[in-house]
């Protein structure tokens, strides 16, 4: 967990190193250490590289090479693919780049087992689908900032109506995906009910945003704030539900299809890893 968190921190430092030019012209980021002159870009680069190297090395030594390789690839994807390329090149920057923020459960699972299973891939999908509505809700009220910095966020290049429509579509897909842990049998009824309630609220807020006018900044703010709580509640429910025992040859309730054995101690490893890159992305986008 600490190594994954350190990796997320390293990615954040390297992101601020690369984006120092646009951070200086955006109101939301102008007070970061590099634009303020507290540290130089070179110092940030060195610190970020050293921290990334240490995080990957410690994870490899403490767990296994699979987890270390996944962490290294996540950091590289976030910095090279998202920050250096997609962020300034395409309106789909958040959609594709969101894969980096969705990988921590996969890393955590690999750290505990040495391989990648279906369960962490489902958690990956949930975070991947959560990312666009979360960040576009933020970007709707920050579109002037992104336009001034030349970052082609969806609200800047496609407008408010197209953005809120996409938010509603992704919110629907997210609501469906959030039920997969219950459908596949590695989460119980408590999780299924909580996911359904949270999904309904998410969809309600997305619908309100889609019907709102450009002058209404509150609808986007409500969805953005709830989206943060949504992910926390969803994974907390999964963690609490399976924190005290183990799954043994669980069967999905629909049709009695076997879904294999899953040990509860693996889910905390994946769940605790979730917040690292998702929190990083919230502050760095």
N, C-alpha and C positions, 0 to 999 in steps of 0.2 A: 504494500500500500504506500509506504513512504517513498519507495523508488518510483512508483507511478506518479505520485504527487510531485516529486522532484522533476520528473520528465515533463509534466505539464507546466511546471514553473519555468523550466528551461525553454520550452516552446514559446511561452509568453515573453520571456526576455528577448529571444531571437525575433519574435514578431515585432516587438517595439524597436529593436535595432533596425530592422528592414523598413518599417513603416514610419520612421522618425519624421520624414518629410511631410507626410499627410497628417500625422498626429499633430503637428504644429499648427495646422490650419483648421482643425476641427475642434469646436468648442468642448466636446465631450472628452477629448484626449489631450488637449493643449497643456494640461497640468501634469502630464506624465514626466518622469525624471529626465528623459533625454531632451524633450522640447524645452524644459525649464533650465537646462544646463547643469543639472545636478551631477550627471555622469555623462561621459562621452559615448559616442556610438561604438568606438573601438572597445572601450571597457565593457559595454553591454555585450558585444559580440564575444569577447573572450570569456566572460562569465557564463553566458548562455551555452557556449560550446563545452566548457569544462563541466558545467552542471549536467548537461545532456549526457556527456560521456560517462560521468560518474553514476548517473541514474541507471543507464543501460547496463553498465558493468556490475553494479550492486544487485540489480534484479537478476542478472544472469548467474551470479555467484550464489545468491540466496535461494533462487528457485531453479530455473532451467533456461536453456538457450532459446527455446521457442518463445517464451514470454519476453525475453530480452530483445529478440529480433522483432517481435510485434511492437514493442515500445519504440525501438529505433525507427521502424517504418512509420509509426504514427507521428513521431516528431518530424521526420523528413517530409511526410505528406503534408502536415500542417504548415511547415515553413516554405517548402519548395513549391508544392502543387497549389495550396490555397493562398498563402500570403504573397509569394513572389509572382504567381501566375494568375490564378483564377480571380482573386479579389479585385484586380484592376482590369480584368479582361472580359468578363462575362456577367450577365445578370443571374446566371445559375451558380455564381460563386458559392453562395451559402448551401445550396442543395448538394453540390458535389463535394465541396470542402467539409461539409458536415460529417463526412465519413470519419474524419480524424477525431471529432468529438464523440463519436459513437463507438469507438474501438475499446475504451477502457474495460467494459465487461468481458470482452474477448481476451484481453491481456490478463485480467484477474483470473479468469477460468484457466487459461493456459498456465499461469503461475501455480495454480493448485493441482492441475492434472497432467500438464505436459503436452496437452493436445487441445483441439478446438472441437466442441460439440454443438449440437443443435440449440441447446439452451442459451448460450451466450450470443449466438447469431440472432435469436429472437429478440434478446435485449438490445443488440446492435440495431435491429430494424426499428424498434420502438424509438430509440434516441435519434436515429437517422430521420424518421418521419416527424419527430418533435421539433427538430432544428429549424426548418423553414418557417413555420408559423411563429415560433418564438422570436427569431431574429427579424423577420419582416414586420412583426408588430412593433418592435423597437425602431426599425428603420423608417417606418411611416412617420414617426414624430421627429426623426433626425434626417429627413431627406435633404434639407438645405445643407447640412454638414457634409453629407456624402457627395452632393453635387459640387460643392465648393472644392472638395478634395479630389474630384474626378473619379470617384469609386462608383461603378455602375450597379448599385443596388437596385433591386426590382422596382421600388417606388420611384426611383429617379428616372429610370429609362422606360418604364411601362405605365406609370401612373398609379394613383390610389385605387381605382376601381379594379384594375387587373390584379393588383397585389392582394386586395382583400378577397377577391375570388379565389386566388391560389391558396391563400391562408385557409379558407373554408374547405377547399378540396383536401389539403394536407391534414387538416384537423379531422376530417371524416376518416381518412386512411389511418391516422394515428389511433383513433378510437377503436377501429377494428383490430389493428395490430396489437393494441394493449391487452386484448382478451386472449391472445395466442398462448401465453403461459398457462392459463386455465384450460383452454381447449386442448392443448397438448399434454396436459396432466402434470406439469411440474409446478403448478400453483393451485391452491385450493379455492374453495367457494368464497372465503373472505376476500382474497385478492380479487377474484372475479367481480364481486359486488362493488368493491372500492374502485376498480378500474372502470366499471360501467358508469358509476356515479360521476367520477372525475371526467370521464370522456364526455358525458352528457353536458356537464358544466363547460368544458372546453368548447364543445360544439355550439352551445348557447352563446358564449362570448364571441366566438368567431362569426356566428350569424349576426349578432348585434353590430359587430364591426363592419361586416359586409353591407349592412343596411344604413350605416351611419354616413354622415356627410364629412367633407374634408375639414370643416371647421371644428368637428368634434374630435379632440385629441384624447379624450378620456377613454373611449372605447378601445383604442389601441393600447393605451397604458394598462387598462384592466386586464386585457388578454395577456400582455407581456408579463405582468406581475403574477397572474394565476399560473402561467406556463412554468414559472420557476417552482412554485409550490407543487404543481402537478407532478413533475418528474420526481421530486423528493418524496411525495406521498406514495406514488406508485411503487418505487423501489423500497421504501420503508415498509410498506405492506408485505412485499415479497420477502424481505429480510426477517421481519418479525414473525411471519407465518411459519417460516422454516428454520428459525434460529435455535429451536430446542431439540430437534431430532433429525431423523433421516428419512428419505423416501426409499421405499423398497418395492421394486417391481410395480410402480404405480401404473394405473390404467386410466385412460381418459374416460370420463363419464359418458361420452357420446359414442355408443356402439361398443364400448368395452375394449377398444383397441389398445394393445400394450405399447407403452411409450418408453420402456426401459427403466433402468435403475438410476436414480439421481441421489447423490448424497447431499444433505442440507449444508454441510460445512463448505461445499463448493460455492453455493449461492452467495453467502456473505463475501467471499473473495471477489466475486464478480460485482456484487452490489456496491461494496465500499469503493470500488475503483471508478464507479460511474461519475461521481461528482468532479473528479480532477479536470478532465478535458472539457466537460460541459460547462463548468464554472469558468474555465479559462476562456472558452469561446465567447461566453457572455460578456466578458470584459474586453476582449481583444478584437471583436469583429469590426 
